[in-house]
Amino acid sequence: METARRLYDRVDAWLRDRSRVPYAAILGTATGLGVLVVGMVLGSGLLVVQAVTMAVVVFGLECVFGVHQTDE
């Protein structure tokens, strides 16, 4: 469990060092992939459209508002 925690901390630190647009792109991509995988497991229709839509929305919101970025 300690190894997973260290890996999480390293990835989190790496992501927080990114500027707003690259951070938003990574967050949008991860969200889109997550929606795609869950849709495949649940057998939902229009998977690619849903995944791309969610990725674009999350990317746009993060670029505009930067909710997950700290101002430190």
N, C-alpha and C positions, 0 to 999 in steps of 0.2 A: 504494500500500500504506500509505503514511503517513496518508492520509485515513481509511482503514478503521480504522487503529489509534487515531486521535484520536476517531473516532465511538464505538468500543468503550470507550475510556477515559471518555468523557463519559457514556455510558449506564451504565457500571459505577458511576461516582461518584454518579449520580442514584439508582440503585437502592440503593446502600449507605446513602443518607441516609433511606430509608424506614424506618418502624418495622416490627416483626416481621410483623403481620397483612397490611398492604398488600404487603410484600415477598413474603410467602408466596402471596398471591393472584396477583401477577404471575408468580411462578415456576410456580405450578400451572397458570395459563392457558397459559403458554408450553409447558409440558410436554404438556398436553392437545392443543394445536394441533400440536405436533411428532409426537405419536403418531398423530393423525388424518391428517396429511400422509403420513407413512411408510406407514401402513396403506392409504391410497388408492393410493400408488405400487405397493405390493406386492400389492394386491388382496385384502387380508385381510377376513374377515367380522366382523360386530358392531363396526364401527369406532367408532361413537358411544359404545357402552357401554365399550369399552376406553379411549377417550380420556377420558371423564368419570371413569372409575374411577382412571386414572393421575393425573389432575389433582387429584382429591379426596385421594388418598393423599399426593401430594407436598405439597399445601397443609396437610394435617393434620400431617405429619411436620415441616414447616418451622415451623408455629405452635407445636408442642409443644417441639421440640428446638432450633430455630434454628441448624441446622448451618452454613448458608452466611452467617450474619451474624457479624460480629466484635463483640467486647465492648469495643472501644476507645471 
